[in-house]
């Protein structure tokens, strides 16, 4: 019986060794290579009008009976916190506008 000696290299590896003039696959041709995780991600887009919409959604859902009785306390507390926050922001915006009108 004759035994054949088989190469343990994959065809792509063997080709890469024989063709040294070709650039390696998956490597950019030029320029700096960005570090992993260095891509800039867009900041989440949430604004005051979105929070007002959430407040309205909570109000509508409560009116329609979407929450169980034992959940209403947490929903009410969250709604009150949201309302206080939105009122605070509204007062700040009004004060800034008043200051801007006095300076202008």
N, C-alpha and C positions, 0 to 999 in steps of 0.2 A: 504494500500500500504506500502510496505517496502522500505526503502531507504538504499542503500549501501554507506558505507563510503569508499571513494577512497583516496588512498595516492596521494599527490601532488608531490612526489619525482619521478624523472625519475628512471628507473630500474638501470642504471649505477651508479647513485648517491647512491641509496639504497645499492647496492652491495659494493661500496667503503666504506660506513660506517660500514658494517658488516665485511669486510675483511680488517683489519688494518695492517696485515702483508705484504700485497702485495704493491709493489712500485706504486706510482701514475703514471698514464699514461702521456707520453709526457715529463717526467722529466728524465734527464740523471742519470744513475746509480751512477756515481761518477765523481769526478773532478770538476774543476771550470766551472761555466756557463758563456759563453762569453756574453759580453754586447752587446745590439742591436747596429748594425752599426759599430762594431769593426772589421769586416772582412776586410782583406787587399785586396784592389782592384788593379788589374794590371794597371800600368801606360799605357796611350795610346802609341801605337807604331807608331811614325811618325818621319821620318828621312830626311836627305838632298836629298836622291835619290827619296823619295816620292814627295818632293817639286819640284824637277826637272821634274818629271812625270806630275805634275799639270801644270807646265809651258808649257810643250809640248802639253798637252791636250788643254790648252787655245789657243795656237798657231794654232793647227789643227782645232779647232772649229771655230776660227775666219776666217781662210782660206776658210773653207767650208761654210761660211755664216750662222753659227748657231745663231748669235746674231743680234738683230735689231739695226738699226742705233742709236737710242736713248740710247741703252745699251753699245755701244762701248766705250764711255768715261770712264765709271766705270770699264769695263773690261781692258781697256788700262792702267788705273792708277794702278789697282791691279797687272797686268802683270809687269809693270815697278817696282813697289815696290818689288815684288817677285824676279825679276831679280837682283835688287840692293842688296837684302838680300843674295841671293845665291852667288853673286860675292864677297861680304864682307866675307862670311863664307869661301869661297874658298881661298881668300887671307890670312885669319887667319890660315887655315890649312897649307898652303904653308910656312908661317912664322914659325909655330911650327915645321914643318919638317926640315926647314933650321937650326933652333936653335938646334934641336935634333941631326942633323948631325954634327954640330960644337962642341957639347958637347961630342959626342960619340967617 
